[in-house]
Amino acid sequence: MFAKMAGKFDVYIFLNLISIVIGHELTQVIMLSRHNIRTPLTSNLERFSPNVWPTWDQQAGYLTAKGTKLEEYMGEYLSKWLKKENLLNENCPDDNSVYIYANGVQRTRNSAKAFAHGAFRLCNVTIHSIKSYEMDPTFNPILKNNSKELKNAIIKEMKKKLNKLELNQSYRDLEEIIDLENSEICKQDNLCSFVNTKDNIYYEIGEEPNIIGPLAYGNAIIDSFIMGYYEGMALEKVAWGKITTAEKWKSLTKITKENQNIRFNNTIIAKEVAEPLINYIKELFESKKAPKFTLLHGHDSNLNSVMAAFRFKYYVLPDQYEYIPIGGKLVFQKWRDTERNIDLLKVNYVYQTVKQLREGIKATEEFPRWYEMEISGCPIDENGFCLWDDFMKILKQF
């Protein structure tokens, strides 16, 4: 579980990202990214409200045209940063300098393509992914270990978090918005209150750890709302115009945050479900032949579980409702301190605000946001750097 310490927030203008500290050279970057704006993951929400749900042009879980454009913007912006820091040059990159690897599903694969198009517009950059449009085992956050001891430990931790949930107000807000009492699921299944319905843990080998109940239902419903908002739908179509304040959004998105928190955000479960991806990242950091820049395009579950396993400290991203924002990137940077002749680590969360996503604002010198992250056991200095040797000690635990 993340330590409850406030993170340090820095919004840099673009030029200040260039050689942040004199005598420091950027030598390697690994970005772990969430895909950009997609259609809702489920189209079967009609049972939860008598209201008419908005329609989408694509099938469930697909990257939208706007998501494609925003990811191109991020690619263009971050490519300029990599070149300004002299990690890359103006020539078209090869696999020895740039490696882009995406999960197999449409939204991650196409997000990676969009990033590459924005970053290396006139170049033929390969997007590496499995042949199937299914979940790649490297990115798939599923339970694999049959150990009863591990199962008991994971379920115990999940139950502990479920028992501490304080979502009654959030559930009441959601029930009012969707008019749950007049819904089909209320009339047919007697599910008329999220507050008074119990959540159950779903634990099956070969599946993601999950919750069956109000937390999962609420997560799916609010996901539909927030994707519609990001997509730029008319406000009267987003939750039927019933979310009118930032405070209401914050109340509702507590449900989505807790859904991720219970399913992926503790060290035991994170190490189990993120093991293949962590091993992949570890090999990149340990190899002397690794590309200068690697982009790994996955999902919020990937970022959440990796951060929990590495024990990142608690953080809150300003001007965002999501804990793992759509299109956001966890940017691991290896720097060389040429004066002291040592390597350093710096990690930032690069993301767009809710306003920037909804309005489709192109990344500029002021956007997107850079948030300084810290890993427990790798204390940062005043410039956000921690010792590379401290980070490697953490990696050796996996």
C-alpha positions in Angstrom: 0.0 0.0 0.0 1.3 3.4 -0.8 2.8 5.4 2.1 0.5 8.3 2.9 2.8 11.1 2.2 2.1 14.0 -0.1 4.0 14.1 -3.4 5.8 17.1 -4.7 4.2 18.8 -7.6 6.2 20.7 -10.2 4.7 22.2 -13.4 7.7 23.0 -15.6 7.6 25.0 -18.7 9.1 23.0 -21.6 12.5 24.7 -21.6 13.0 24.0 -18.0 12.9 20.3 -18.7 16.1 20.6 -20.8 19.1 19.8 -18.7 17.3 20.4 -15.4 20.5 20.3 -13.5 23.9 21.3 -14.9 26.2 18.3 -15.3 23.4 15.8 -15.6 22.9 13.8 -18.9 19.9 11.8 -19.7 21.0 8.2 -20.8 17.8 6.1 -20.8 14.0 6.5 -20.6 11.3 3.9 -20.0 7.7 5.1 -20.2 4.9 3.0 -18.9 1.7 4.4 -20.5 -2.0 4.0 -20.2 -3.9 4.0 -23.5 -5.8 7.1 -24.5 -9.5 7.8 -24.6 -11.6 4.7 -25.4 -15.2 3.8 -25.6 -16.6 2.4 -22.3 -15.6 -1.2 -21.6 -19.2 -2.4 -21.3 -22.2 -1.5 -23.4 -24.5 -3.4 -21.1 -25.4 -0.6 -18.7 -29.1 -0.2 -19.6 -30.2 -2.3 -16.6 -28.8 0.3 -14.2 -30.9 3.2 -15.3 -34.2 3.9 -17.0 -32.5 6.8 -18.8 -31.3 6.4 -22.4 -27.5 6.0 -22.5 -25.4 7.8 -25.2 -24.3 5.7 -28.2 -20.7 5.3 -29.4 -19.6 4.8 -33.0 -17.2 2.0 -32.0 -17.4 -1.2 -30.1 -16.7 -1.4 -26.4 -13.1 -0.7 -25.3 -11.8 0.7 -28.6 -9.6 3.8 -28.9 -11.5 6.7 -30.3 -10.5 9.2 -33.0 -10.0 11.9 -30.3 -8.0 9.5 -28.2 -5.8 8.9 -31.3 -5.3 12.6 -31.8 -4.4 13.3 -28.2 -1.9 10.4 -28.2 -0.3 11.9 -31.3 0.0 15.2 -29.4 1.7 13.4 -26.5 4.1 11.6 -28.8 5.1 14.9 -30.6 5.6 16.7 -27.3 7.7 13.9 -25.6 9.8 13.3 -28.7 10.8 17.0 -28.6 11.8 16.6 -25.0 13.9 13.4 -25.7 15.6 15.3 -28.5 16.2 18.4 -26.5 17.8 16.3 -23.8 20.0 14.7 -26.5 18.8 11.2 -25.8 17.6 11.0 -29.4 18.6 12.9 -32.5 16.6 14.3 -35.4 17.2 11.1 -37.5 14.6 8.3 -37.8 15.3 5.9 -34.9 16.0 2.2 -35.2 15.2 -0.6 -32.6 18.5 0.0 -30.9 17.4 3.5 -29.9 13.6 3.3 -29.8 11.5 0.3 -28.9 7.7 0.6 -28.7 5.8 -2.4 -27.2 2.1 -2.5 -26.8 -0.4 -4.9 -25.3 -2.3 -6.8 -28.0 -5.8 -5.2 -27.6 -7.0 -2.6 -30.0 -6.8 0.4 -27.6 -3.2 -0.1 -26.5 -2.0 -1.2 -29.9 -3.6 1.8 -31.6 -2.4 4.2 -28.9 1.1 3.1 -29.5 0.7 3.6 -33.2 -0.6 7.1 -32.6 2.2 8.0 -30.2 4.8 6.8 -32.8 3.0 8.8 -35.6 3.2 12.0 -33.5 6.7 11.4 -32.2 8.4 10.1 -35.4 6.0 11.4 -38.1 8.1 10.7 -41.2 9.7 7.5 -39.9 8.9 3.8 -40.2 8.8 2.9 -36.5 7.8 -0.7 -35.7 5.1 -1.2 -33.1 5.9 -4.5 -31.3 2.9 -6.6 -30.1 1.7 -10.1 -30.2 -0.1 -11.3 -33.4 -3.4 -11.8 -31.5 -5.7 -8.9 -30.5 -5.9 -10.5 -27.1 -4.2 -9.7 -23.8 -0.4 -10.2 -24.0 0.9 -12.3 -21.1 3.4 -9.6 -20.3 0.6 -7.0 -19.7 -2.1 -9.3 -18.4 -2.6 -8.7 -14.7 -3.9 -12.1 -13.8 -3.5 -14.5 -10.9 -1.2 -17.4 -11.7 0.1 -18.9 -8.4 -2.1 -21.7 -7.0 -0.6 -21.3 -3.5 -3.3 -21.4 -0.8 -1.1 -19.3 1.4 -0.8 -16.6 -1.3 -4.6 -16.7 -2.0 -5.4 -16.3 1.7 -3.0 -13.4 2.0 -4.4 -11.6 -1.0 -8.0 -12.1 0.0 -7.3 -11.0 3.5 -5.8 -7.7 2.2 -8.7 -7.2 -0.2 -11.3 -7.8 2.6 -9.4 -5.4 4.9 -9.7 -2.7 2.3 -13.3 -3.5 1.5 -14.2 -3.2 5.2 -12.6 0.3 5.3 -14.4 1.7 2.3 -16.2 5.0 2.9 -18.2 5.4 -0.2 -21.7 5.8 1.0 -22.0 9.4 -0.2 -20.5 8.5 -3.5 -22.9 5.7 -3.9 -25.9 7.9 -3.0 -24.7 10.5 -5.6 -24.5 7.8 -8.2 -27.9 6.2 -7.3 -29.5 9.6 -7.7 -27.9 10.3 -11.0 -28.9 7.0 -12.6 -32.3 6.7 -10.8 -31.4 3.3 -9.6 -34.8 2.8 -7.8 -36.6 2.9 -11.2 -34.0 0.7 -13.0 -34.5 -2.7 -14.5 -31.9 -4.2 -12.1 -33.9 -2.9 -9.1 -37.3 -4.2 -10.4 -36.0 -7.6 -11.5 -33.1 -8.4 -9.2 -34.0 -6.2 -6.2 -30.7 -4.3 -6.4 -32.1 -0.9 -5.5 -29.3 0.4 -3.3 -25.5 0.3 -3.7 -25.1 1.5 -0.1 -26.9 -1.5 1.2 -25.5 -4.2 -1.1 -22.4 -6.2 -0.2 -19.3 -6.6 -2.4 -17.8 -10.0 -2.9 -14.3 -10.9 -3.9 -13.7 -12.8 -7.1 -10.5 -14.8 -7.1 -9.8 -17.3 -9.8 -6.5 -18.5 -11.3 -6.1 -17.2 -14.8 -8.3 -14.2 -14.2 -7.8 -10.7 -12.8 -8.5 -10.2 -9.1 -12.0 -8.6 -9.1 -15.0 -7.5 -7.1 -18.6 -8.5 -7.8 -21.0 -5.9 -6.4 -21.6 -2.1 -6.2 -17.9 -1.3 -6.5 -17.6 -3.0 -9.9 -21.0 -1.7 -11.1 -20.2 1.8 -10.0 -16.8 1.6 -11.7 -18.3 0.6 -15.0 -21.0 3.3 -14.9 -18.6 6.1 -13.9 -16.1 4.9 -16.5 -18.9 5.5 -19.1 -19.5 9.0 -17.8 -15.8 10.1 -17.7 -15.0 8.7 -21.1 -18.0 10.6 -22.5 -16.7 13.7 -20.8 -13.2 13.3 -22.2 -14.6 12.5 -25.6 -16.2 15.9 -25.6 -19.9 14.8 -25.6 -22.4 17.6 -24.9 -22.9 18.0 -21.2 -26.5 17.0 -21.3 -25.4 13.6 -22.7 -22.8 13.0 -20.0 -24.7 11.5 -17.0 -27.8 13.2 -18.5 -26.4 16.6 -17.5 -26.5 15.7 -13.7 -22.8 16.1 -12.9 -22.5 19.9 -12.7 -19.5 20.5 -10.3 -16.0 19.3 -9.8 -17.0 18.2 -6.3 -19.5 15.8 -7.7 -16.9 14.4 -10.1 -14.5 13.9 -7.2 -17.2 12.1 -5.2 -18.0 9.7 -8.1 -14.5 9.0 -9.1 -13.7 7.9 -5.5 -15.5 4.7 -6.6 -13.2 4.1 -9.6 -10.1 4.9 -7.5 -11.1 2.4 -4.8 -11.9 -0.3 -7.4 -8.3 -0.1 -8.6 -7.0 0.3 -5.1 -8.6 -2.9 -3.8 -7.8 -5.0 -6.9 -4.2 -4.0 -7.5 -2.8 -1.6 -5.0 -1.0 -3.6 -2.4 2.4 -5.1 -2.5 1.4 -8.8 -2.3 -1.1 -8.8 -5.1 0.9 -6.3 -7.2 4.0 -8.6 -7.2 1.8 -11.5 -8.3 -0.1 -9.9 -11.1 2.6 -7.5 -12.4 5.5 -10.1 -12.3 5.9 -10.5 -16.1 5.9 -6.7 -16.7 8.2 -6.0 -13.7 10.6 -8.6 -15.0 10.5 -7.0 -18.5 11.2 -3.5 -17.0 14.0 -4.9 -14.8 15.7 -6.5 -17.8 15.6 -3.2 -19.6 17.3 -1.4 -16.7 19.9 -4.0 -16.1 20.9 -4.6 -19.8 23.7 -2.6 -21.3 22.1 -3.2 -24.7 18.7 -1.8 -23.9 17.2 0.9 -26.2 17.7 4.5 -25.2 13.9 5.0 -25.2 11.3 2.3 -24.5 7.5 2.9 -24.5 5.3 0.3 -22.9 1.6 0.8 -23.8 -0.7 -0.9 -21.3 -3.6 -0.1 -18.9 -4.4 1.5 -15.6 -4.0 -1.9 -13.9 -0.5 -2.2 -15.2 0.6 1.2 -13.9 -1.2 0.7 -10.6 0.3 -2.7 -9.9 3.8 -1.8 -11.0 3.7 1.3 -8.7 2.4 -0.7 -5.8 5.1 -3.4 -6.3 7.8 -0.7 -6.4 6.2 1.0 -3.4 5.7 4.4 -4.9 4.7 7.0 -2.3 1.1 8.3 -2.2 0.3 11.0 -4.7 -2.5 13.2 -5.9 -2.4 14.6 -9.4 -3.7 18.2 -9.5 -6.5 19.0 -11.8 -7.3 15.4 -12.4 -10.1 13.1 -11.2 -8.4 9.9 -12.1 -5.6 8.3 -10.1 -4.2 6.7 -13.3 -5.2 9.3 -15.9 -6.1 8.3 -19.4 -3.1 8.7 -21.7 -0.8 9.4 -18.7 2.7 8.1 -18.6 5.0 7.0 -15.8 8.4 8.2 -17.0 11.5 6.4 -15.6 14.6 8.4 -16.4 18.2 7.3 -15.9 20.6 10.3 -15.6 24.4 10.5 -15.4 25.8 12.9 -12.9 29.1 13.7 -14.8 30.5 15.7 -11.9 30.2 13.0 -9.3 30.4 10.1 -11.9 27.3 8.4 -10.6 24.0 7.3 -12.1 20.7 8.7 -10.8 17.0 7.9 -11.2 14.2 10.4 -11.7 10.5 9.5 -12.1 7.7 11.8 -13.3 4.1 11.3 -14.0 3.3 13.1 -17.3 -0.4 13.6 -17.9 -3.1 15.9 -19.2 -5.6 17.6 -17.0 -9.3 17.0 -17.2 -9.8 20.3 -19.0 -7.0 19.6 -21.5 -8.5 16.2 -22.3 -12.1 17.4 -22.7 -11.0 20.4 -24.9 -8.5 18.4 -26.9 -5.7 20.9 -26.1 -2.5 20.2 -28.0 0.6 19.6 -25.8 2.7 22.8 -25.7 5.5 24.2 -23.5 3.1 24.4 -20.6 1.2 21.2 -21.2 1.1 18.4 -20.3 1.8 18.4 -16.5 4.9 16.8 -15.0 4.5 15.5 -11.4 7.5 14.4 -9.4 7.2 10.9 -8.0 9.1 9.1 -5.2 9.7 5.5 -4.5 10.0 4.3 -0.8 13.6 3.3 -0.2 14.9 5.6 -2.9 14.8 9.1 -1.3 15.0 12.0 -3.7 17.0 15.2 -3.4 15.8 18.7 -4.0 15.9 18.2 -7.7 13.9 14.9 -7.6 16.8 12.5 -8.2 17.5 9.4 -6.1 20.6 7.2 -6.3 20.6 4.6 -9.0 22.2 2.1 -6.7 19.3 2.5 -4.3 16.8 1.8 -7.1 18.8 -1.2 -8.2 18.6 -2.6 -4.7 14.8 -2.4 -5.0 14.8 -4.1 -8.4 16.9 -7.0 -7.0 14.0 -7.8 -4.7 12.0 -9.1 -7.7 
